């Protein structure tokens, strides 16, 4: 619900956002995961916590997305959402076991051991590699992949600490119903999406369409928050988007 003066700009901007075009041109599922993100976050705002957790658990079909969301729910100590998240995950695992064979889950578990060597095993085109570790590996070479992962971890940790700070601010102001409290909700959810993108070591062009969530929340804000935490969150989002644009 952007203000009237922003609606046409928002519609044109979303339609021209390259990761969205890339998603549909290449037949990727990122658009479906974006829908899960939006529905889950909207349900969470409306305090439908268990159902929100179940919807967000669908992101586990792409595990690196589920990691950031799961950490966010754990940091919130939101037991209802966490219960929905794990319940949804168990239902998915049971459905896979029923439709196929239990050996599929076993093979999947074995394959996860290869994740630390991902950047040594595969050379992904710099035109599509947008995770921090991937960008640094492309720039510095595969022999520096371990150091790239260390820097990646530090950046994700910094954004995670910012997210924890935002959660504490919201917990302190949970009884407010002012525009400032609405802005705090938008900032926390935007930072949660940003953290989800930063924490994954494998991020391709179409995955950047999830940035539409914080962009939309930013356009719907009717006034800027003066909170230092909000300023830090907005600055992190702006700098990451500029880095992505430069890299593209």
N, C-alpha and C positions, 0 to 999 in steps of 0.2 A: 504493500500500500504506500507507494511513494507519493509525496505531495504532487498536486496537479502540474506544477511547473517542471517536475522531473520525469513525468510519466513517459513522454515521447522520447526524451533522451535515454531513459532506462531501456525502453523497448528496442530502440535502434542499437544501443550499446550491447545488449544481450545477443541480438541477432548477428552482430558483427564480431562477437568475441571469438577469436580464432580457435581456442580449445573446443568450443561448442561445435563450430563448423567441422573441425577435425574429427570429433566424436561421430557425427552422422555420416561424413564422407567415408570413414573407415569402418562403419558398422560396429562401433564399440559399445559396450554395456555401460559406459560411464554415465550416460543420460539416465539410465535406470537407477544407478547408485546415487546420483544427484537427487532423484525423486525420494529415495529412502532417507537421505540426509534431511531434506526439507520437511517431509512428513514427520520424521522422528523428532526433529527440533521443534516443530510447531506443536506437536502433542506434548512435548516436555514443557513448553511455555504454558500450556493450558492445564498443566498439572495432571495429565493422564500418564503418570510416570511408568507404570508397568507396561502399558501398551507401547509407550514411546521406546522403552528398552527393547521390546520384542522387534519393533520396526528397525531400530538401529542395529540389531543383531544380524539383520540381513546383509549388512556390509561385510560380514564374515565370509561371504562368497569371494571377496577380495581381501584376504586376511590383513594386509598392511593397513587398510582403512579401519578395520575393526580394532586394531591395536590402539590408535590414538583416541578413538571414542571410548573404548573400555577404560583407558587410563583416566580420561576426563570424568567418567561416572564414578570411578574409585576415589578420585580426589574430592569429588562432591560428597562422598559417603552417602550417596542416594540409594538406599537399600531397595526401594521398590523398582527403580530403573535398572539397578544391577541384577535383581532377580529376574526381571523381564528379559534382560540382555542374555543371561546365561540360559534361561528357559528356551528362548528362541534359538540359541546356538545348539542346545541339546536336541531340539526338534529337527533342526537341519541335519545334524549328524545321524539321527535315527532314520530320517527320510532317505539319506544317501545309502545307509547300510541296508535298508529295506529294498530300495530300488536296484541296488547293485549287489556287491558282496562286501563283507567286512574287510576283505583284503585291500579294498580301495582305500579305506581310511588308514590302514597299516602302511601302504605304499606312500600315502600322503605324509604321514608322520616321518617316515624314513627320508623323504625328499627335503624336509625342512632342515636337515643337517647340512645341506648344500648352500643355505642362505648366506653364511659368512663368506663364502667363496664366489658369490654371485658375480662380482665385478671382475674376477679373474677368469671366470668361465665364459662370459659373454661380453662382446664389445658392442655396445648399443650406440647407434648413430647420435652424434652430438646434437643433431637437429631435433631429437625427440627426448633426450635424457634431461630431466629437470629436477631430480632430487639433488640435494646439496652434495651428497657423497658422489653421485653420478657425475655432476658437473665438474667437481674437483678431480675425479678420476680421469675424465676426458681431457682436462687441461694439463694435468701433471703426469699422466701415464698410469698404467695398471700396477706398476711396482709401488706406487704410493697409495694404493687402495686402502690399506690399513689406516694410514694417517687421515685420509679423507673421511673414513668412517668415524674416527675419533672427533674430528671437527664437526661432523654431522651430529654426533651424539651431544656435543657441548651446546650447539645451537638449539637442538630439540629440548635439552635440559633447561636452557634459559627461557624459552617460550613456555615450557611446562611450569616453571616457577612463576612466570607472569600470570599464567592461567590460574594457578593456586591462589595467587594474590587477589585476582578478580573474584574468585569463588568466595574468599573470606570477606571481601567488601560487600558482596551481595548478601552473604549470611548476616552481616552486621546490619544491613539496611533492609532486611526482608519484609519489614512491616510497612515500608513506604509504598505509596502508590503514585508518586509524582512522575513527571517526565524524566527526571534524572534516574529514577529506578528502572524505567523502561529502557533508557539508554544503557544502563548497566547490564540488563539482560541481553541486549543486542551485542554489546561488546564482549560479554563472556562467551556467547554462542559463536561469534565470529572468531574469537581467539581459539575456541575448541576446534573449529574447522581448520584454522591455520596450523594449530599444533598437530592435527591429524596428518596434514600434508607434509609438515616438516619432519615428523618422526619416521616416516617411511623411507627406506633407502632405495626404493624402486618406484619412480614417478615419471610417467610419460606425458606427452603433450595433452592428450585428451583428459587426463586426470586433473588438469588445472581448471576444468569447468566447475569443480567444486568451489572455486573462488567466487562463483556467482553468489553463494550464500552470504559471505561477509560484504560483498559489493552491494547486494540488495538491501541488507540491513543498514549499510552506510547511507544509501540513497533514501531510505525511509525515515532516517533520523530527522526530526523537525528542528532540532537545534543541537549544537555541539556540546558535548560534555566537557567540563573544565577539570575533571578529575585527572591527576597526574598518571594514574594507572590507565585511564582511557586514552590519554595522549600517547603513552608508551605503546599500547596495543595498536592504535591507529598508525603510529609511526612504523611499527614492525610490519603491518600489512602493506603499507605504502612502499617500504623499501623492498620487501620481497616481490611485490608486483613489478616494480621497476627493474629489479634484477632479472626477473623472468622475461620482461619485454626486451631488455638488452640482449639476453641470451638467445631469444627467438630471432 
